[in-house]
Each structure stands twice: as structure tokens, then as C-alpha cells.
Amino acid sequence: MTERRAEDREIPWIVSVDDHVVEPPHVWQRWLPAKYRDRGPKVVRDSYRVDWVDGNQVFRKGGDGPTTDWWIYEDLEWSHQMLNACAGYDEADWWMGPISFDQMREGCYDSKARLDDMDLNHVRASLCFPTFPRFCGQMFAERADRELAHACVRAYNDWMVEEWAGESGNRLVPLCIVPLWDAGLAAEEVVRNAARGVRAVAFSELPGKLGLPTIHSGYWERLFAACNDTRTAIFMHIGSGSHWMTSSPDAPPAVTGTLVFLTSVMALTDWLLSGALVRYPDLRVCFAEGQIGWIPYVL
């Protein structure tokens, strides 16, 4: 039998469960109820300066530096860093610092352009984690006004379901977030979105690192039950506990970057020994970007 040449092989289309979306500037100004829009997240154009904190660059709004786009929400002033949206750039052209929407490839934030990019990348379907709200929406859990934060979570999900995924012909798979500060509200949000066909919800791999109850505490049973009953899978991106492992305080960043898989090791071990997967036999969990080489040791 003659081996087929690589260029003659048919490459299978990919279903990706670890992509990311850059939320377009209009999300909360369009999808929040009108009474919240003045206080909801919005994008403004402003300059930035560079401060150094513990040897690390920190980019802050204002100053005499270049201009970029800033998300403004309560006490938060936040800009996208270039590596959040470097698609289409040659690696030699990357920079360390903010990137504005007009510097991004449109597929980062526009669903129609994303579908075109998926065709180029041989991706049949894609599930995208948040960027500005962070991997499981923990940014909203950190804000003071919980009523507003709850409305923002619902608005994000409405945008995700109706606009981002809704116009994609089922190729963009909706991934919703929940109000992490209240397990009851979180369960209600799962049920609300499941009623319109959503079967994926983002959660923290290590909620205890966010100052929330752990999965061993019993606190999340209502959320787990809602996911079990609606067949909604729980998706946990690496770093969704806002916590990275490292070997020592003076280890260089490359050490931390090499050890990022350790949070997934801890999270999977938590789930396997928590009893939750026995109590809820239809519950499914997914760990995104956690690597795989360590799994034989855990097993």
C-alpha cells in the first residue's frame, strides 16, 4: 500500500472548545436594560502610561502615552493587551502593551468575520470564553453593585446567545456565565439559558482562590443540580481561579508559564474526589487549555 502524501490527505474539520471572544464595545450599551446603561461597562478612547510594579509593567489610563481603547466599569479601567488579540500579526510584530479595536483583526470581536476566519482555520464549530469579564465572569463578582453586576451577566448572555452565536448557523456555540456570588442566582441563569438551547456554562476551576466556597463545601449543589438536570456542561478554563502556581517568589515568569497546567491538575482531582459526579450522574465537566500529559499520573 502506498502511503498518501501529506498534501493529498483530507484534513478533518475541528470542533474547538477553547476559543476566545473579544467583546465588542456595544455589548452592554445595547443589551443592558436602559436604566443600567449609564453605569454599565462602556469603551472610551484615552491615552495610557506605563508604571512599574514589583518589576512588572502596568498600563494605566491617562498620561502622555499613545491612545487606546479602555473599558470603564465602576472602579475598573481596563485595556486589552496585544496578546489577547494578536491573530493576523506576524510574531515579529507583536508588542507588549495595549491594543485598540481598530488594531485587531475583525474576527476577534465580529461574529461574521469570525466565521470567515474559522473557514480559513478549518474549524467547524467554536466555543468561546469571555475576555473582558475574564474566563468565568469573575470580574463581575468583584464589583460592588451586585444588582448592576447581575444585570451585566444577563446582558452578556443575551448578547452571547442572540447575537454572537445566534447569527452563526450553530457554528458558534454559546458559553454563558453566571453570577458567581450567589449559587441560587447562578442556577436560575443556567435554567434560563438552557430554555433557549444553551448547554455550556463557564465556572471557576478553583473557586476557593476567588474567595468563593469550594466545590467540597456543599454551597454549589443548586448550580450542579441545575446543570445536571438541563444537561449543561461546566467549562473551566485554565486560570479561571485567577491564580497561578509557581515554584518560588523569585522564579522568572517562564517558570510560572511552564507550570500553568498545575491548576487543572488540582481542579480535576477536586472534582474526581468531591462526590459531585456521583451525586449528579448526568453532570459533565470540561477543562480547557489544561494539557493532558499529567492525566495518567492522576488516574
Summary of the structure (lengths in Angstrom):
residues: 299
radius of gyration: 20.1
end to end distance: 38.5
largest distance: 69.6
contacts: 877
relative contact order: 0.11
helix: 36%
strand: 20%
